[in-house]
Each structure stands twice: as structure tokens, then as C-alpha cells.
Amino acid sequence: MGNHLRGVTVSSPTRPRPPVSHEDLTMSSTTDKIKGVANEAVGNIKQGIGNATDNDKLKAEGKAQELKGDAQKTVGDAKDGVKSAADTVKSKL
């Protein structure tokens, strides 16, 4: 897959990703959870203001941000699950 520029295809170099360390996975899951909680809170505030002012756009934005936060927390939980499974396998080796 490459970039197209005036009909010319330019290939993008692919670089292997470095392995994810245990510390990276832990920090990342915590960061995802914190961001998720923050987005849920801001989303709920926007929805409350939208309800108080009868602003449908603000209510919708708030709901979208709340759902984004919920998804971020789920990603953090999933990363914790992967980390736990990897630790279990590692301990059995």
C-alpha cells in the first residue's frame, strides 16, 4: 500500500515494531483507563449542560464523548487481561 501523488505510487517503508515491554503494557493500560474515566466525566457534564439548556448538539457530543471514554476503559481492561495472560504463560516456562 503506498501513497498516491499525481498518479505516481510511492511505497511507504515498513518498519518492524519493537516488542512491547511489560512496563509499556502496564503504563498504557493505566493511561487508557485514566483517559477513559476523564472522557466519561466530561461527556456526562456536557450531557447535563445540554439537558439544562435544551441543546441537542451538546447532548449528542456529550454522549459520544462518554462512549469514547467507555471504549478507552475497555481497551485498558483488555490490555490488563493480555498482560495477565502473558505473565501466566511466562511463569509456566
PyMOL Python script that loads the backbone (N, CA, C, O; Angstrom):
from pymol import cmd

cmd.read_pdbstr("""\
ATOM      1  N   MET A   1       0.852  -1.165   0.000  1.00  0.00           N
ATOM      2  CA  MET A   1       0.000   0.000   0.000  1.00  0.00           C
ATOM      3  C   MET A   1       0.897   1.227   0.000  1.00  0.00           C
ATOM      4  O   MET A   1       1.826   1.301   0.805  1.00  0.00           O
ATOM      5  N   GLY A   2       0.657   2.162  -0.850  1.00  0.00           N
ATOM      6  CA  GLY A   2       1.508   3.328  -0.930  1.00  0.00           C
ATOM      7  C   GLY A   2       0.703   4.595  -1.027  1.00  0.00           C
ATOM      8  O   GLY A   2      -0.527   4.571  -1.075  1.00  0.00           O
ATOM      9  N   ASN A   3       1.407   5.694  -1.057  1.00  0.00           N
ATOM     10  CA  ASN A   3       0.776   6.994  -1.203  1.00  0.00           C
ATOM     11  C   ASN A   3       0.703   7.341  -2.679  1.00  0.00           C
ATOM     12  O   ASN A   3       1.617   7.025  -3.442  1.00  0.00           O
ATOM     13  N   HIS A   4      -0.367   7.984  -3.079  1.00  0.00           N
ATOM     14  CA  HIS A   4      -0.519   8.382  -4.473  1.00  0.00           C
ATOM     15  C   HIS A   4      -0.264   9.877  -4.597  1.00  0.00           C
ATOM     16  O   HIS A   4      -0.823  10.686  -3.856  1.00  0.00           O
ATOM     17  N   LEU A   5       0.586  10.220  -5.545  1.00  0.00           N
ATOM     18  CA  LEU A   5       0.917  11.605  -5.778  1.00  0.00           C
ATOM     19  C   LEU A   5       0.920  11.832  -7.281  1.00  0.00           C
ATOM     20  O   LEU A   5       1.842  11.407  -7.978  1.00  0.00           O
ATOM     21  N   ARG A   6      -0.100  12.494  -7.771  1.00  0.00           N
ATOM     22  CA  ARG A   6      -0.228  12.784  -9.202  1.00  0.00           C
ATOM     23  C   ARG A   6      -0.055  11.534 -10.053  1.00  0.00           C
ATOM     24  O   ARG A   6       0.671  11.540 -11.047  1.00  0.00           O
ATOM     25  N   GLY A   7      -0.725  10.475  -9.654  1.00  0.00           N
ATOM     26  CA  GLY A   7      -0.699   9.250 -10.431  1.00  0.00           C
ATOM     27  C   GLY A   7       0.510   8.369 -10.195  1.00  0.00           C
ATOM     28  O   GLY A   7       0.616   7.295 -10.787  1.00  0.00           O
ATOM     29  N   VAL A   8       1.419   8.800  -9.346  1.00  0.00           N
ATOM     30  CA  VAL A   8       2.620   8.024  -9.055  1.00  0.00           C
ATOM     31  C   VAL A   8       2.440   7.387  -7.681  1.00  0.00           C
ATOM     32  O   VAL A   8       2.051   8.051  -6.720  1.00  0.00           O
ATOM     33  N   THR A   9       2.725   6.107  -7.603  1.00  0.00           N
ATOM     34  CA  THR A   9       2.622   5.416  -6.322  1.00  0.00           C
ATOM     35  C   THR A   9       3.983   5.396  -5.655  1.00  0.00           C
ATOM     36  O   THR A   9       4.969   4.947  -6.239  1.00  0.00           O
ATOM     37  N   VAL A  10       4.027   5.885  -4.433  1.00  0.00           N
ATOM     38  CA  VAL A  10       5.252   5.910  -3.653  1.00  0.00           C
ATOM     39  C   VAL A  10       5.061   4.934  -2.500  1.00  0.00           C
ATOM     40  O   VAL A  10       4.158   5.101  -1.679  1.00  0.00           O
ATOM     41  N   SER A  11       5.902   3.930  -2.442  1.00  0.00           N
ATOM     42  CA  SER A  11       5.776   2.935  -1.374  1.00  0.00           C
ATOM     43  C   SER A  11       6.276   3.508  -0.065  1.00  0.00           C
ATOM     44  O   SER A  11       7.294   4.198  -0.012  1.00  0.00           O
ATOM     45  N   SER A  12       5.534   3.206   0.995  1.00  0.00           N
ATOM     46  CA  SER A  12       5.959   3.605   2.332  1.00  0.00           C
ATOM     47  C   SER A  12       6.806   2.492   2.926  1.00  0.00           C
ATOM     48  O   SER A  12       6.418   1.325   2.883  1.00  0.00           O
ATOM     49  N   PRO A  13       7.953   2.842   3.476  1.00  0.00           N
ATOM     50  CA  PRO A  13       8.777   1.792   4.081  1.00  0.00           C
ATOM     51  C   PRO A  13       8.077   1.233   5.318  1.00  0.00           C
ATOM     52  O   PRO A  13       7.464   1.972   6.088  1.00  0.00           O
ATOM     53  N   THR A  14       8.177  -0.057   5.492  1.00  0.00           N
ATOM     54  CA  THR A  14       7.594  -0.659   6.677  1.00  0.00           C
ATOM     55  C   THR A  14       8.715  -0.993   7.635  1.00  0.00           C
ATOM     56  O   THR A  14       9.744  -1.552   7.255  1.00  0.00           O
ATOM     57  N   ARG A  15       8.492  -0.640   8.875  1.00  0.00           N
ATOM     58  CA  ARG A  15       9.485  -0.907   9.904  1.00  0.00           C
ATOM     59  C   ARG A  15       8.864  -1.852  10.916  1.00  0.00           C
ATOM     60  O   ARG A  15       7.711  -1.674  11.310  1.00  0.00           O
ATOM     61  N   PRO A  16       9.614  -2.845  11.334  1.00  0.00           N
ATOM     62  CA  PRO A  16       9.067  -3.730  12.359  1.00  0.00           C
ATOM     63  C   PRO A  16       8.890  -2.959  13.659  1.00  0.00           C
ATOM     64  O   PRO A  16       9.719  -2.127  14.027  1.00  0.00           O
ATOM     65  N   ARG A  17       7.809  -3.252  14.334  1.00  0.00           N
ATOM     66  CA  ARG A  17       7.573  -2.600  15.618  1.00  0.00           C
ATOM     67  C   ARG A  17       8.424  -3.269  16.685  1.00  0.00           C
ATOM     68  O   ARG A  17       8.590  -4.489  16.682  1.00  0.00           O
ATOM     69  N   PRO A  18       8.962  -2.470  17.595  1.00  0.00           N
ATOM     70  CA  PRO A  18       9.732  -3.085  18.680  1.00  0.00           C
ATOM     71  C   PRO A  18       8.780  -3.857  19.590  1.00  0.00           C
ATOM     72  O   PRO A  18       7.599  -3.524  19.684  1.00  0.00           O
ATOM     73  N   PRO A  19       9.292  -4.882  20.254  1.00  0.00           N
ATOM     74  CA  PRO A  19       8.421  -5.639  21.149  1.00  0.00           C
ATOM     75  C   PRO A  19       7.903  -4.749  22.268  1.00  0.00           C
ATOM     76  O   PRO A  19       8.594  -3.837  22.721  1.00  0.00           O
ATOM     77  N   VAL A  20       6.689  -5.021  22.705  1.00  0.00           N
ATOM     78  CA  VAL A  20       6.079  -4.253  23.787  1.00  0.00           C
ATOM     79  C   VAL A  20       6.554  -4.842  25.107  1.00  0.00           C
ATOM     80  O   VAL A  20       6.419  -6.040  25.354  1.00  0.00           O
ATOM     81  N   SER A  21       7.108  -3.987  25.942  1.00  0.00           N
ATOM     82  CA  SER A  21       7.608  -4.469  27.226  1.00  0.00           C
ATOM     83  C   SER A  21       6.473  -4.552  28.239  1.00  0.00           C
ATOM     84  O   SER A  21       5.403  -3.974  28.050  1.00  0.00           O
ATOM     85  N   HIS A  22       6.727  -5.266  29.291  1.00  0.00           N
ATOM     86  CA  HIS A  22       5.763  -5.407  30.381  1.00  0.00           C
ATOM     87  C   HIS A  22       5.406  -4.033  30.945  1.00  0.00           C
ATOM     88  O   HIS A  22       4.239  -3.762  31.230  1.00  0.00           O
ATOM     89  N   GLU A  23       6.412  -3.162  31.107  1.00  0.00           N
ATOM     90  CA  GLU A  23       6.181  -1.833  31.652  1.00  0.00           C
ATOM     91  C   GLU A  23       5.343  -0.983  30.702  1.00  0.00           C
ATOM     92  O   GLU A  23       4.463  -0.241  31.137  1.00  0.00           O
ATOM     93  N   ASP A  24       5.620  -1.096  29.393  1.00  0.00           N
ATOM     94  CA  ASP A  24       4.842  -0.342  28.407  1.00  0.00           C
ATOM     95  C   ASP A  24       3.376  -0.748  28.452  1.00  0.00           C
ATOM     96  O   ASP A  24       2.491   0.104  28.378  1.00  0.00           O
ATOM     97  N   LEU A  25       3.121  -2.032  28.571  1.00  0.00           N
ATOM     98  CA  LEU A  25       1.757  -2.527  28.590  1.00  0.00           C
ATOM     99  C   LEU A  25       1.028  -2.041  29.832  1.00  0.00           C
ATOM    100  O   LEU A  25      -0.137  -1.651  29.754  1.00  0.00           O
ATOM    101  N   THR A  26       1.699  -2.059  30.974  1.00  0.00           N
ATOM    102  CA  THR A  26       1.092  -1.612  32.218  1.00  0.00           C
ATOM    103  C   THR A  26       0.796  -0.122  32.161  1.00  0.00           C
ATOM    104  O   THR A  26      -0.310   0.302  32.494  1.00  0.00           O
ATOM    105  N   MET A  27       1.760   0.667  31.746  1.00  0.00           N
ATOM    106  CA  MET A  27       1.560   2.113  31.677  1.00  0.00           C
ATOM    107  C   MET A  27       0.460   2.454  30.683  1.00  0.00           C
ATOM    108  O   MET A  27      -0.367   3.332  30.927  1.00  0.00           O
ATOM    109  N   SER A  28       0.463   1.762  29.586  1.00  0.00           N
ATOM    110  CA  SER A  28      -0.519   2.046  28.557  1.00  0.00           C
ATOM    111  C   SER A  28      -1.933   1.721  29.034  1.00  0.00           C
ATOM    112  O   SER A  28      -2.859   2.488  28.769  1.00  0.00           O
ATOM    113  N   SER A  29      -2.114   0.608  29.726  1.00  0.00           N
ATOM    114  CA  SER A  29      -3.448   0.247  30.182  1.00  0.00           C
ATOM    115  C   SER A  29      -3.939   1.244  31.219  1.00  0.00           C
ATOM    116  O   SER A  29      -5.114   1.611  31.226  1.00  0.00           O
ATOM    117  N   THR A  30      -3.041   1.682  32.096  1.00  0.00           N
ATOM    118  CA  THR A  30      -3.418   2.672  33.105  1.00  0.00           C
ATOM    119  C   THR A  30      -3.779   3.992  32.441  1.00  0.00           C
ATOM    120  O   THR A  30      -4.762   4.631  32.816  1.00  0.00           O
ATOM    121  N   THR A  31      -2.997   4.396  31.469  1.00  0.00           N
ATOM    122  CA  THR A  31      -3.272   5.639  30.741  1.00  0.00           C
ATOM    123  C   THR A  31      -4.618   5.560  30.035  1.00  0.00           C
ATOM    124  O   THR A  31      -5.396   6.513  30.073  1.00  0.00           O
ATOM    125  N   ASP A  32      -4.897   4.426  29.390  1.00  0.00           N
ATOM    126  CA  ASP A  32      -6.186   4.253  28.718  1.00  0.00           C
ATOM    127  C   ASP A  32      -7.340   4.376  29.707  1.00  0.00           C
ATOM    128  O   ASP A  32      -8.349   5.017  29.413  1.00  0.00           O
ATOM    129  N   LYS A  33      -7.193   3.772  30.863  1.00  0.00           N
ATOM    130  CA  LYS A  33      -8.264   3.815  31.863  1.00  0.00           C
ATOM    131  C   LYS A  33      -8.475   5.233  32.386  1.00  0.00           C
ATOM    132  O   LYS A  33      -9.613   5.674  32.550  1.00  0.00           O
ATOM    133  N   ILE A  34      -7.385   5.945  32.647  1.00  0.00           N
ATOM    134  CA  ILE A  34      -7.494   7.317  33.153  1.00  0.00           C
ATOM    135  C   ILE A  34      -8.157   8.215  32.115  1.00  0.00           C
ATOM    136  O   ILE A  34      -9.049   8.997  32.443  1.00  0.00           O
ATOM    137  N   LYS A  35      -7.720   8.101  30.870  1.00  0.00           N
ATOM    138  CA  LYS A  35      -8.328   8.900  29.803  1.00  0.00           C
ATOM    139  C   LYS A  35      -9.805   8.540  29.644  1.00  0.00           C
ATOM    140  O   LYS A  35     -10.643   9.407  29.398  1.00  0.00           O
ATOM    141  N   GLY A  36     -10.109   7.258  29.787  1.00  0.00           N
ATOM    142  CA  GLY A  36     -11.494   6.821  29.668  1.00  0.00           C
ATOM    143  C   GLY A  36     -12.378   7.427  30.737  1.00  0.00           C
ATOM    144  O   GLY A  36     -13.475   7.903  30.445  1.00  0.00           O
ATOM    145  N   VAL A  37     -11.911   7.413  31.967  1.00  0.00           N
ATOM    146  CA  VAL A  37     -12.683   7.992  33.077  1.00  0.00           C
ATOM    147  C   VAL A  37     -12.880   9.490  32.845  1.00  0.00           C
ATOM    148  O   VAL A  37     -13.966  10.025  33.067  1.00  0.00           O
ATOM    149  N   ALA A  38     -11.810  10.164  32.395  1.00  0.00           N
ATOM    150  CA  ALA A  38     -11.901  11.608  32.146  1.00  0.00           C
ATOM    151  C   ALA A  38     -12.904  11.904  31.033  1.00  0.00           C
ATOM    152  O   ALA A  38     -13.717  12.819  31.165  1.00  0.00           O
ATOM    153  N   ASN A  39     -12.857  11.138  29.930  1.00  0.00           N
ATOM    154  CA  ASN A  39     -13.795  11.370  28.832  1.00  0.00           C
ATOM    155  C   ASN A  39     -15.229  11.079  29.247  1.00  0.00           C
ATOM    156  O   ASN A  39     -16.150  11.785  28.836  1.00  0.00           O
ATOM    157  N   GLU A  40     -15.425  10.049  30.054  1.00  0.00           N
ATOM    158  CA  GLU A  40     -16.781   9.765  30.546  1.00  0.00           C
ATOM    159  C   GLU A  40     -17.294  10.918  31.396  1.00  0.00           C
ATOM    160  O   GLU A  40     -18.446  11.329  31.259  1.00  0.00           O
ATOM    161  N   ALA A  41     -16.445  11.439  32.270  1.00  0.00           N
ATOM    162  CA  ALA A  41     -16.857  12.534  33.145  1.00  0.00           C
ATOM    163  C   ALA A  41     -17.210  13.782  32.338  1.00  0.00           C
ATOM    164  O   ALA A  41     -18.253  14.398  32.558  1.00  0.00           O
ATOM    165  N   VAL A  42     -16.336  14.147  31.408  1.00  0.00           N
ATOM    166  CA  VAL A  42     -16.604  15.337  30.583  1.00  0.00           C
ATOM    167  C   VAL A  42     -17.859  15.115  29.737  1.00  0.00           C
ATOM    168  O   VAL A  42     -18.664  16.029  29.560  1.00  0.00           O
ATOM    169  N   GLY A  43     -18.016  13.907  29.222  1.00  0.00           N
ATOM    170  CA  GLY A  43     -19.211  13.601  28.441  1.00  0.00           C
ATOM    171  C   GLY A  43     -20.484  13.741  29.256  1.00  0.00           C
ATOM    172  O   GLY A  43     -21.485  14.267  28.771  1.00  0.00           O
ATOM    173  N   ASN A  44     -20.443  13.269  30.499  1.00  0.00           N
ATOM    174  CA  ASN A  44     -21.615  13.398  31.362  1.00  0.00           C
ATOM    175  C   ASN A  44     -21.923  14.855  31.687  1.00  0.00           C
ATOM    176  O   ASN A  44     -23.086  15.251  31.760  1.00  0.00           O
ATOM    177  N   ILE A  45     -20.870  15.647  31.882  1.00  0.00           N
ATOM    178  CA  ILE A  45     -21.062  17.077  32.147  1.00  0.00           C
ATOM    179  C   ILE A  45     -21.690  17.751  30.936  1.00  0.00           C
ATOM    180  O   ILE A  45     -22.628  18.536  31.079  1.00  0.00           O
ATOM    181  N   LYS A  46     -21.181  17.453  29.744  1.00  0.00           N
ATOM    182  CA  LYS A  46     -21.753  18.033  28.524  1.00  0.00           C
ATOM    183  C   LYS A  46     -23.221  17.650  28.368  1.00  0.00           C
ATOM    184  O   LYS A  46     -24.049  18.477  27.985  1.00  0.00           O
ATOM    185  N   GLN A  47     -23.538  16.394  28.667  1.00  0.00           N
ATOM    186  CA  GLN A  47     -24.927  15.962  28.555  1.00  0.00           C
ATOM    187  C   GLN A  47     -25.809  16.715  29.550  1.00  0.00           C
ATOM    188  O   GLN A  47     -26.925  17.117  29.224  1.00  0.00           O
ATOM    189  N   GLY A  48     -25.295  16.898  30.760  1.00  0.00           N
ATOM    190  CA  GLY A  48     -26.064  17.638  31.769  1.00  0.00           C
ATOM    191  C   GLY A  48     -26.310  19.071  31.356  1.00  0.00           C
ATOM    192  O   GLY A  48     -27.419  19.582  31.510  1.00  0.00           O
ATOM    193  N   ILE A  49     -25.287  19.723  30.833  1.00  0.00           N
ATOM    194  CA  ILE A  49     -25.453  21.108  30.366  1.00  0.00           C
ATOM    195  C   ILE A  49     -26.393  21.133  29.166  1.00  0.00           C
ATOM    196  O   ILE A  49     -27.234  22.024  29.048  1.00  0.00           O
ATOM    197  N   GLY A  50     -26.248  20.153  28.274  1.00  0.00           N
ATOM    198  CA  GLY A  50     -27.134  20.072  27.118  1.00  0.00           C
ATOM    199  C   GLY A  50     -28.586  19.884  27.530  1.00  0.00           C
ATOM    200  O   GLY A  50     -29.485  20.479  26.936  1.00  0.00           O
ATOM    201  N   ASN A  51     -28.819  19.057  28.548  1.00  0.00           N
ATOM    202  CA  ASN A  51     -30.185  18.873  29.051  1.00  0.00           C
ATOM    203  C   ASN A  51     -30.725  20.143  29.690  1.00  0.00           C
ATOM    204  O   ASN A  51     -31.882  20.508  29.486  1.00  0.00           O
ATOM    205  N   ALA A  52     -29.869  20.819  30.472  1.00  0.00           N
ATOM    206  CA  ALA A  52     -30.296  22.037  31.164  1.00  0.00           C
ATOM    207  C   ALA A  52     -30.602  23.173  30.201  1.00  0.00           C
ATOM    208  O   ALA A  52     -31.486  23.991  30.455  1.00  0.00           O
ATOM    209  N   THR A  53     -29.867  23.220  29.093  1.00  0.00           N
ATOM    210  CA  THR A  53     -30.051  24.311  28.129  1.00  0.00           C
ATOM    211  C   THR A  53     -30.869  23.894  26.911  1.00  0.00           C
ATOM    212  O   THR A  53     -31.074  24.682  25.988  1.00  0.00           O
ATOM    213  N   ASP A  54     -31.329  22.657  26.921  1.00  0.00           N
ATOM    214  CA  ASP A  54     -32.090  22.095  25.800  1.00  0.00           C
ATOM    215  C   ASP A  54     -31.295  22.185  24.494  1.00  0.00           C
ATOM    216  O   ASP A  54     -31.829  22.533  23.441  1.00  0.00           O
ATOM    217  N   ASN A  55     -29.998  21.858  24.597  1.00  0.00           N
ATOM    218  CA  ASN A  55     -29.094  21.920  23.458  1.00  0.00           C
ATOM    219  C   ASN A  55     -28.819  20.491  22.990  1.00  0.00           C
ATOM    220  O   ASN A  55     -28.007  19.778  23.580  1.00  0.00           O
ATOM    221  N   ASP A  56     -29.504  20.085  21.924  1.00  0.00           N
ATOM    222  CA  ASP A  56     -29.370  18.717  21.421  1.00  0.00           C
ATOM    223  C   ASP A  56     -27.952  18.407  20.929  1.00  0.00           C
ATOM    224  O   ASP A  56     -27.466  17.287  21.089  1.00  0.00           O
ATOM    225  N   LYS A  57     -27.301  19.393  20.337  1.00  0.00           N
ATOM    226  CA  LYS A  57     -25.944  19.171  19.836  1.00  0.00           C
ATOM    227  C   LYS A  57     -24.991  18.862  20.997  1.00  0.00           C
ATOM    228  O   LYS A  57     -24.172  17.948  20.900  1.00  0.00           O
ATOM    229  N   LEU A  58     -25.095  19.610  22.074  1.00  0.00           N
ATOM    230  CA  LEU A  58     -24.230  19.393  23.226  1.00  0.00           C
ATOM    231  C   LEU A  58     -24.534  18.049  23.894  1.00  0.00           C
ATOM    232  O   LEU A  58     -23.626  17.365  24.366  1.00  0.00           O
ATOM    233  N   LYS A  59     -25.807  17.679  23.930  1.00  0.00           N
ATOM    234  CA  LYS A  59     -26.177  16.374  24.476  1.00  0.00           C
ATOM    235  C   LYS A  59     -25.554  15.255  23.649  1.00  0.00           C
ATOM    236  O   LYS A  59     -25.031  14.290  24.206  1.00  0.00           O
ATOM    237  N   ALA A  60     -25.607  15.376  22.338  1.00  0.00           N
ATOM    238  CA  ALA A  60     -25.039  14.354  21.450  1.00  0.00           C
ATOM    239  C   ALA A  60     -23.519  14.288  21.588  1.00  0.00           C
ATOM    240  O   ALA A  60     -22.945  13.200  21.628  1.00  0.00           O
ATOM    241  N   GLU A  61     -22.869  15.445  21.661  1.00  0.00           N
ATOM    242  CA  GLU A  61     -21.423  15.473  21.846  1.00  0.00           C
ATOM    243  C   GLU A  61     -21.042  14.808  23.170  1.00  0.00           C
ATOM    244  O   GLU A  61     -20.067  14.061  23.249  1.00  0.00           O
ATOM    245  N   GLY A  62     -21.820  15.092  24.190  1.00  0.00           N
ATOM    246  CA  GLY A  62     -21.560  14.501  25.497  1.00  0.00           C
ATOM    247  C   GLY A  62     -21.713  12.992  25.479  1.00  0.00           C
ATOM    248  O   GLY A  62     -20.899  12.270  26.054  1.00  0.00           O
ATOM    249  N   LYS A  63     -22.751  12.521  24.821  1.00  0.00           N
ATOM    250  CA  LYS A  63     -22.966  11.073  24.734  1.00  0.00           C
ATOM    251  C   LYS A  63     -21.826  10.412  23.963  1.00  0.00           C
ATOM    252  O   LYS A  63     -21.339   9.352  24.356  1.00  0.00           O
ATOM    253  N   ALA A  64     -21.404  11.036  22.870  1.00  0.00           N
ATOM    254  CA  ALA A  64     -20.296  10.494  22.074  1.00  0.00           C
ATOM    255  C   ALA A  64     -19.015  10.443  22.901  1.00  0.00           C
ATOM    256  O   ALA A  64     -18.271   9.464  22.836  1.00  0.00           O
ATOM    257  N   GLN A  65     -18.757  11.483  23.671  1.00  0.00           N
ATOM    258  CA  GLN A  65     -17.543  11.514  24.485  1.00  0.00           C
ATOM    259  C   GLN A  65     -17.627  10.489  25.613  1.00  0.00           C
ATOM    260  O   GLN A  65     -16.625   9.869  25.968  1.00  0.00           O
ATOM    261  N   GLU A  66     -18.813  10.314  26.170  1.00  0.00           N
ATOM    262  CA  GLU A  66     -18.998   9.292  27.204  1.00  0.00           C
ATOM    263  C   GLU A  66     -18.715   7.893  26.637  1.00  0.00           C
ATOM    264  O   GLU A  66     -18.044   7.084  27.278  1.00  0.00           O
ATOM    265  N   LEU A  67     -19.226   7.615  25.439  1.00  0.00           N
ATOM    266  CA  LEU A  67     -18.990   6.319  24.807  1.00  0.00           C
ATOM    267  C   LEU A  67     -17.520   6.121  24.469  1.00  0.00           C
ATOM    268  O   LEU A  67     -16.996   5.013  24.588  1.00  0.00           O
ATOM    269  N   LYS A  68     -16.854   7.190  24.048  1.00  0.00           N
ATOM    270  CA  LYS A  68     -15.421   7.121  23.766  1.00  0.00           C
ATOM    271  C   LYS A  68     -14.668   6.744  25.042  1.00  0.00           C
ATOM    272  O   LYS A  68     -13.758   5.916  25.012  1.00  0.00           O
ATOM    273  N   GLY A  69     -15.052   7.355  26.152  1.00  0.00           N
ATOM    274  CA  GLY A  69     -14.419   7.046  27.429  1.00  0.00           C
ATOM    275  C   GLY A  69     -14.641   5.607  27.839  1.00  0.00           C
ATOM    276  O   GLY A  69     -13.730   4.951  28.344  1.00  0.00           O
ATOM    277  N   ASP A  70     -15.845   5.115  27.626  1.00  0.00           N
ATOM    278  CA  ASP A  70     -16.149   3.725  27.949  1.00  0.00           C
ATOM    279  C   ASP A  70     -15.284   2.783  27.114  1.00  0.00           C
ATOM    280  O   ASP A  70     -14.781   1.777  27.616  1.00  0.00           O
ATOM    281  N   ALA A  71     -15.117   3.115  25.847  1.00  0.00           N
ATOM    282  CA  ALA A  71     -14.281   2.292  24.964  1.00  0.00           C
ATOM    283  C   ALA A  71     -12.820   2.331  25.417  1.00  0.00           C
ATOM    284  O   ALA A  71     -12.142   1.304  25.387  1.00  0.00           O
ATOM    285  N   GLN A  72     -12.330   3.494  25.833  1.00  0.00           N
ATOM    286  CA  GLN A  72     -10.948   3.606  26.298  1.00  0.00           C
ATOM    287  C   GLN A  72     -10.726   2.748  27.546  1.00  0.00           C
ATOM    288  O   GLN A  72      -9.699   2.081  27.673  1.00  0.00           O
ATOM    289  N   LYS A  73     -11.685   2.771  28.454  1.00  0.00           N
ATOM    290  CA  LYS A  73     -11.556   1.935  29.653  1.00  0.00           C
ATOM    291  C   LYS A  73     -11.548   0.453  29.288  1.00  0.00           C
ATOM    292  O   LYS A  73     -10.808  -0.335  29.876  1.00  0.00           O
ATOM    293  N   THR A  74     -12.373   0.082  28.317  1.00  0.00           N
ATOM    294  CA  THR A  74     -12.418  -1.314  27.871  1.00  0.00           C
ATOM    295  C   THR A  74     -11.082  -1.734  27.272  1.00  0.00           C
ATOM    296  O   THR A  74     -10.619  -2.849  27.512  1.00  0.00           O
ATOM    297  N   VAL A  75     -10.459  -0.856  26.497  1.00  0.00           N
ATOM    298  CA  VAL A  75      -9.145  -1.140  25.927  1.00  0.00           C
ATOM    299  C   VAL A  75      -8.122  -1.335  27.050  1.00  0.00           C
ATOM    300  O   VAL A  75      -7.304  -2.253  26.995  1.00  0.00           O
ATOM    301  N   GLY A  76      -8.170  -0.482  28.053  1.00  0.00           N
ATOM    302  CA  GLY A  76      -7.259  -0.626  29.189  1.00  0.00           C
ATOM    303  C   GLY A  76      -7.460  -1.951  29.907  1.00  0.00           C
ATOM    304  O   GLY A  76      -6.490  -2.610  30.282  1.00  0.00           O
ATOM    305  N   ASP A  77      -8.722  -2.344  30.101  1.00  0.00           N
ATOM    306  CA  ASP A  77      -9.015  -3.626  30.738  1.00  0.00           C
ATOM    307  C   ASP A  77      -8.506  -4.789  29.888  1.00  0.00           C
ATOM    308  O   ASP A  77      -7.975  -5.765  30.418  1.00  0.00           O
ATOM    309  N   ALA A  78      -8.668  -4.680  28.578  1.00  0.00           N
ATOM    310  CA  ALA A  78      -8.203  -5.744  27.676  1.00  0.00           C
ATOM    311  C   ALA A  78      -6.682  -5.868  27.743  1.00  0.00           C
ATOM    312  O   ALA A  78      -6.151  -6.979  27.752  1.00  0.00           O
ATOM    313  N   LYS A  79      -5.988  -4.750  27.789  1.00  0.00           N
ATOM    314  CA  LYS A  79      -4.531  -4.785  27.897  1.00  0.00           C
ATOM    315  C   LYS A  79      -4.107  -5.442  29.210  1.00  0.00           C
ATOM    316  O   LYS A  79      -3.127  -6.185  29.249  1.00  0.00           O
ATOM    317  N   ASP A  80      -4.846  -5.165  30.280  1.00  0.00           N
ATOM    318  CA  ASP A  80      -4.550  -5.824  31.551  1.00  0.00           C
ATOM    319  C   ASP A  80      -4.736  -7.327  31.435  1.00  0.00           C
ATOM    320  O   ASP A  80      -3.951  -8.099  31.986  1.00  0.00           O
ATOM    321  N   GLY A  81      -5.781  -7.747  30.716  1.00  0.00           N
ATOM    322  CA  GLY A  81      -6.027  -9.171  30.518  1.00  0.00           C
ATOM    323  C   GLY A  81      -4.913  -9.837  29.736  1.00  0.00           C
ATOM    324  O   GLY A  81      -4.497 -10.948  30.064  1.00  0.00           O
ATOM    325  N   VAL A  82      -4.431  -9.169  28.709  1.00  0.00           N
ATOM    326  CA  VAL A  82      -3.324  -9.701  27.910  1.00  0.00           C
ATOM    327  C   VAL A  82      -2.072  -9.798  28.772  1.00  0.00           C
ATOM    328  O   VAL A  82      -1.350 -10.793  28.716  1.00  0.00           O
ATOM    329  N   LYS A  83      -1.816  -8.769  29.564  1.00  0.00           N
ATOM    330  CA  LYS A  83      -0.652  -8.758  30.439  1.00  0.00           C
ATOM    331  C   LYS A  83      -0.729  -9.906  31.439  1.00  0.00           C
ATOM    332  O   LYS A  83       0.261 -10.596  31.679  1.00  0.00           O
ATOM    333  N   SER A  84      -1.896 -10.102  32.012  1.00  0.00           N
ATOM    334  CA  SER A  84      -2.080 -11.176  32.985  1.00  0.00           C
ATOM    335  C   SER A  84      -1.852 -12.546  32.341  1.00  0.00           C
ATOM    336  O   SER A  84      -1.198 -13.412  32.922  1.00  0.00           O
ATOM    337  N   ALA A  85      -2.396 -12.732  31.142  1.00  0.00           N
ATOM    338  CA  ALA A  85      -2.213 -13.997  30.440  1.00  0.00           C
ATOM    339  C   ALA A  85      -0.743 -14.223  30.088  1.00  0.00           C
ATOM    340  O   ALA A  85      -0.236 -15.339  30.200  1.00  0.00           O
ATOM    341  N   ALA A  86      -0.066 -13.159  29.663  1.00  0.00           N
ATOM    342  CA  ALA A  86       1.346 -13.280  29.323  1.00  0.00           C
ATOM    343  C   ALA A  86       2.168 -13.616  30.569  1.00  0.00           C
ATOM    344  O   ALA A  86       3.097 -14.422  30.505  1.00  0.00           O
ATOM    345  N   ASP A  87       1.827 -12.998  31.698  1.00  0.00           N
ATOM    346  CA  ASP A  87       2.530 -13.296  32.942  1.00  0.00           C
ATOM    347  C   ASP A  87       2.321 -14.757  33.351  1.00  0.00           C
ATOM    348  O   ASP A  87       3.248 -15.406  33.836  1.00  0.00           O
ATOM    349  N   THR A  88       1.119 -15.266  33.159  1.00  0.00           N
ATOM    350  CA  THR A  88       0.830 -16.658  33.499  1.00  0.00           C
ATOM    351  C   THR A  88       1.645 -17.607  32.633  1.00  0.00           C
ATOM    352  O   THR A  88       2.228 -18.570  33.131  1.00  0.00           O
ATOM    353  N   VAL A  89       1.681 -17.331  31.340  1.00  0.00           N
ATOM    354  CA  VAL A  89       2.458 -18.187  30.429  1.00  0.00           C
ATOM    355  C   VAL A  89       3.943 -18.104  30.787  1.00  0.00           C
ATOM    356  O   VAL A  89       4.638 -19.119  30.831  1.00  0.00           O
ATOM    357  N   LYS A  90       4.416 -16.891  31.041  1.00  0.00           N
ATOM    358  CA  LYS A  90       5.825 -16.688  31.362  1.00  0.00           C
ATOM    359  C   LYS A  90       6.210 -17.448  32.638  1.00  0.00           C
ATOM    360  O   LYS A  90       7.299 -18.018  32.714  1.00  0.00           O
ATOM    361  N   SER A  91       5.329 -17.458  33.628  1.00  0.00           N
ATOM    362  CA  SER A  91       5.637 -18.127  34.884  1.00  0.00           C
ATOM    363  C   SER A  91       5.685 -19.635  34.741  1.00  0.00           C
ATOM    364  O   SER A  91       6.318 -20.318  35.546  1.00  0.00           O
ATOM    365  N   LYS A  92       5.014 -20.164  33.713  1.00  0.00           N
ATOM    366  CA  LYS A  92       4.992 -21.610  33.490  1.00  0.00           C
ATOM    367  C   LYS A  92       6.171 -22.089  32.645  1.00  0.00           C
ATOM    368  O   LYS A  92       6.400 -23.292  32.514  1.00  0.00           O
ATOM    369  N   LEU A  93       6.916 -21.145  32.076  1.00  0.00           N
ATOM    370  CA  LEU A  93       8.064 -21.521  31.233  1.00  0.00           C
ATOM    371  C   LEU A  93       9.279 -21.729  32.034  1.00  0.00           C
ATOM    372  O   LEU A  93      10.333 -22.049  31.486  1.00  0.00           O
TER     373      LEU A  93
END
""", "prot")
cmd.dss("prot")
cmd.show_as("cartoon", "prot")
cmd.util.cbc("prot")
cmd.orient("prot")
